[in-house]
Amino acid sequence: MTRWALAEPARWTLLYGTPVQGDAAPAETTNAAGTRVTRRVLEIAADAAWEGGDQAREGVDQAREGGAPAEDAPALAPAVRELLTQTLAEFDVDAAPETAVRAITVWSGLVGVLSAHLFGQLGADAVALGEDVLRPQIEVLADVIAPR
């Protein structure tokens, strides 16, 4: 994704740039394609949670059942928990809402990091470094889902 964004900044901007106010793309033709990457990030986060061992699986099951989530889990308001549960079900991803929060945070961070770079918000010196300046930021984001 990073290489594609750097090679295709105009296309990146079309997909992830500031939307035109009042313009709404037709959901029937854009939702499936527009959520493909988000779904994949959710799947990666779910896989990481399941691969974390028995404690991670127990934490996922407890959180899903409304029990006490893991100690390092983000606090979720009931309405947020419900929305995330519905989203995970729609995407057919077996994960706890807390896992979804991590995935969405990483996805939002990745879009932000790439956009800041492509739109020159990190400065000309950072832009000149290309992927080298992006790599450590992306590694930090990846650690949110699967700490090294």
Disulfide bonds with the S-S distance in Angstrom:
none
